[in-house]
């Protein structure tokens, strides 16, 4: 196996990491802010992909598909937040049982509406060709996803660290009671963050359509990787979500290429070590626990 093979796998890993970042960024902030492990988050990802596919089939426009997928996932996320999250506060067992049940209900609902046939979105026409990178021919759309994740990561970091609203959200993450005492409408912050996280998941579902397609069961595959990302990166940390997504994407791609029979071991063994040595994750704080 030569340099070009490994470069190809690295770019595949970065592409996977880019998609994971859009899913995990909202997932980790919701977990850090609301202390709710939303196991239905993968269902929001799949809804975005399926709605995006339907819109693209009807219109032929990828941009409209992207908007529709994000809005559909955001609307469902807001509905779930308003209907269920208040009964989930402070009870991890109820969180797992209820959100996992919702995930299965959504999965079966999608199966009833769209059927079980795997589907794939067509990338935008401008990114339909391939380009040469250091002698490796690689789809330009995947390179676009990597660049988009870098731009989105920078934008989210600036919002999180430099804006007034970002400071309010961080205050709620660090100490919800104190934030409420200072006059911050924590309930509105909860609803807004949950909805934005759902929108990001839906956008990721559409963006990933040309790469991984959309099929029943993809929601749980993505959810598993997103959980790994927040364990590695740290709960409530956008920087951790970005670094964790790229690390998980790279490890997943390289492990499948090198040791396909034990790819899950090579992915989860480092997670076990992180849990033992640094339970709060690479960028998490002790107060996250």
C-alpha positions in Angstrom: 0.0 0.0 0.0 1.5 3.3 -1.1 1.3 6.9 -0.2 -1.7 7.5 -2.5 -3.7 4.8 -0.8 -3.1 6.3 2.7 -3.8 9.8 1.4 -7.1 8.6 0.0 -8.1 7.0 3.4 -7.1 10.1 5.3 -9.4 12.2 3.0 -12.2 9.7 3.5 -11.6 10.0 7.3 -11.8 13.8 7.1 -15.0 13.6 5.1 -16.5 11.4 7.7 -15.3 13.7 10.4 -16.8 16.7 8.6 -20.3 15.1 8.6 -19.9 13.9 12.3 -19.0 17.5 13.3 -22.4 18.8 12.1 -24.2 16.0 14.1 -22.0 16.1 17.2 -21.7 19.9 17.6 -25.4 20.2 18.4 -25.5 16.9 20.3 -22.7 17.8 22.7 -24.0 21.3 23.4 -27.5 20.0 24.1 -26.0 17.3 26.4 -23.7 19.9 28.1 -26.5 22.5 28.5 -29.5 20.4 29.3 -27.9 17.2 30.7 -30.1 15.3 28.3 -28.6 12.4 26.3 -30.9 12.7 23.3 -30.7 9.2 21.7 -33.2 10.4 19.0 -30.6 12.8 17.6 -29.7 10.3 14.9 -33.4 10.2 13.8 -33.2 14.0 13.2 -30.1 13.3 11.0 -32.0 10.7 9.0 -35.1 12.8 8.7 -33.0 15.6 7.1 -31.6 13.2 4.6 -34.9 11.6 3.6 -36.8 15.0 3.3 -33.8 16.4 1.4 -33.9 13.4 -1.0 -37.7 13.9 -1.5 -37.3 17.6 -2.3 -34.4 17.0 -4.6 -36.4 14.3 -6.5 -39.3 16.9 -6.9 -37.2 19.9 -7.7 -33.8 18.8 -8.8 -32.3 21.5 -6.6 -29.8 20.5 -3.9 -30.0 23.9 -2.1 -33.7 23.5 -1.7 -33.2 20.0 -0.4 -30.7 21.3 2.1 -33.0 24.0 3.4 -36.0 21.6 3.6 -34.0 18.9 5.4 -32.7 21.4 8.0 -36.1 23.0 8.6 -37.8 19.6 8.9 -35.3 18.4 11.5 -35.4 21.7 13.3 -39.2 21.6 13.5 -39.2 18.0 14.8 -36.4 18.9 17.3 -38.4 21.9 18.7 -41.5 19.6 19.0 -39.5 17.0 20.9 -38.0 19.7 23.2 -41.4 21.3 24.0 -43.1 17.9 24.5 -40.6 15.9 26.4 -37.5 17.6 27.7 -39.0 19.1 30.9 -39.9 15.6 32.1 -36.4 14.4 31.4 -34.4 16.8 33.5 -32.3 15.2 36.1 -33.4 11.6 35.4 -30.8 9.7 33.2 -32.8 6.5 33.2 -35.9 8.2 31.8 -33.8 10.0 29.3 -32.4 6.8 27.9 -35.7 5.0 27.8 -37.8 7.8 26.4 -35.4 9.1 23.8 -34.5 5.6 22.7 -38.1 4.8 22.3 -38.7 8.0 20.3 -35.7 6.9 18.1 -37.4 3.6 17.3 -40.7 5.2 16.7 -39.1 7.7 14.2 -37.2 4.8 12.6 -40.4 2.9 12.0 -42.2 6.0 10.9 -39.6 6.7 8.2 -39.8 3.1 7.1 -43.6 3.4 6.7 -43.3 6.7 4.7 -40.2 6.2 2.6 -39.7 2.4 2.6 -36.6 0.5 3.2 -34.8 1.1 -0.1 -31.5 2.9 0.2 -31.4 6.2 -1.5 -28.7 8.7 -2.5 -28.8 12.4 -3.2 -26.9 13.9 -6.2 -24.3 16.4 -5.3 -24.6 20.0 -6.6 -23.6 20.2 -10.3 -20.7 22.4 -9.5 -19.2 19.7 -7.3 -20.1 16.7 -9.5 -16.5 16.2 -10.9 -13.4 14.9 -9.3 -10.0 16.7 -8.9 -6.5 15.5 -8.4 -4.9 16.0 -5.0 -1.2 15.0 -4.8 -1.8 12.3 -7.5 -5.0 11.1 -5.9 -8.3 11.6 -7.9 -10.9 12.5 -5.3 -14.5 13.8 -5.6 -14.7 17.5 -5.3 -17.9 17.3 -3.3 -16.1 15.5 -0.5 -13.4 18.2 -0.5 -16.1 20.8 -0.3 -17.5 19.0 2.8 -14.1 19.2 4.5 -13.7 22.9 3.7 -17.3 23.5 4.8 -16.7 21.8 8.2 -13.6 24.0 8.8 -15.6 27.2 7.9 -18.6 26.1 10.1 -16.3 25.2 13.0 -14.6 28.6 12.8 -18.0 30.3 12.7 -19.5 28.3 15.6 -16.3 29.0 17.6 -16.5 32.7 17.1 -20.2 32.6 18.0 -19.6 30.5 21.1 -16.5 32.4 22.4 -17.0 36.0 21.1 -20.7 36.8 21.0 -23.0 37.9 23.8 -25.5 35.1 23.0 -22.7 32.5 23.1 -21.6 33.8 26.5 -25.2 33.4 27.7 -25.3 29.8 26.5 -21.9 29.0 28.1 -23.2 30.5 31.3 -26.2 28.1 31.2 -23.8 25.2 30.5 -21.6 26.0 33.5 -24.3 26.9 36.0 -27.9 26.9 35.0 -29.2 28.1 38.4 -26.8 31.1 38.5 -27.6 32.0 34.9 -31.4 32.0 35.8 -30.7 34.1 38.8 -28.9 36.7 36.6 -32.1 37.0 34.5 -31.2 34.7 31.5 -34.3 33.0 30.1 -32.9 29.5 30.5 -36.0 27.9 29.0 -35.6 29.9 25.8 -31.9 29.1 25.6 -32.8 25.4 26.0 -35.4 25.6 23.2 -33.1 27.6 20.9 -30.0 25.4 21.4 -32.1 22.2 21.0 -33.6 23.5 17.8 -30.3 24.6 16.3 -28.8 21.3 17.2 -31.6 19.5 15.4 -31.2 21.8 12.3 -27.4 21.0 12.2 -28.3 17.3 12.3 -30.8 17.7 9.5 -28.3 19.6 7.4 -25.7 16.9 8.0 -28.3 14.3 6.8 -28.6 16.1 3.5 -24.9 16.9 3.1 -24.1 13.3 3.7 -26.7 12.1 1.2 -24.3 12.1 -1.8 -21.6 10.3 0.4 -23.2 7.7 2.6 -26.8 7.9 1.2 -29.9 7.6 3.3 -31.3 4.3 4.6 -33.1 2.9 7.5 -30.6 2.2 10.2 -28.2 5.0 9.3 -29.6 7.0 12.2 -28.3 4.5 14.8 -24.9 4.2 13.0 -24.5 8.0 13.1 -25.7 8.2 16.7 -23.1 5.7 17.9 -20.3 7.6 16.3 -21.7 10.9 17.7 -21.6 9.4 21.2 -18.0 8.4 20.7 -17.2 12.0 19.5 -18.6 13.6 22.7 -16.8 11.1 24.9 -13.5 11.9 23.2 -14.0 15.6 22.8 -15.8 16.4 26.1 -19.4 17.3 26.9 -20.4 20.8 26.0 -17.3 21.7 24.1 -17.5 22.8 20.4 -13.7 22.6 20.1 -13.9 19.1 21.5 -16.7 18.2 19.0 -14.5 19.3 16.1 -11.3 17.6 17.2 -13.2 14.5 18.3 -15.1 14.3 15.0 -11.9 14.5 13.0 -10.1 12.0 15.2 -13.0 9.5 15.1 -13.4 9.9 11.3 -9.7 9.3 10.7 -9.5 6.3 13.1 -12.7 4.8 11.6 -11.4 5.2 8.0 -7.9 4.0 8.7 -9.0 1.1 10.8 -11.5 -0.2 8.2 -8.8 0.0 5.6 -6.1 -1.7 7.7 -7.9 -4.0 10.0 -11.5 -4.4 8.8 -12.1 -7.4 11.0 -11.4 -5.5 14.2 -12.3 -2.0 13.1 -14.7 -1.5 16.0 -12.0 -2.5 18.5 -9.6 0.1 17.1 -12.3 2.7 17.4 -13.5 1.9 20.9 -10.3 0.9 22.5 -9.1 4.5 22.6 -12.5 5.6 23.9 -12.1 3.1 26.8 -8.7 4.6 27.6 -10.0 8.1 27.5 -12.8 7.2 29.9 -10.3 5.6 32.3 -7.6 8.3 32.1 -9.6 11.5 31.4 -13.4 10.9 31.9 -14.3 14.4 31.0 -12.8 14.1 27.5 -10.0 15.9 25.8 -11.6 19.3 26.0 -14.1 18.8 28.8 -14.1 20.2 32.3 -14.3 18.4 35.6 -17.6 20.2 36.2 -19.0 18.4 33.2 -19.3 15.2 35.3 
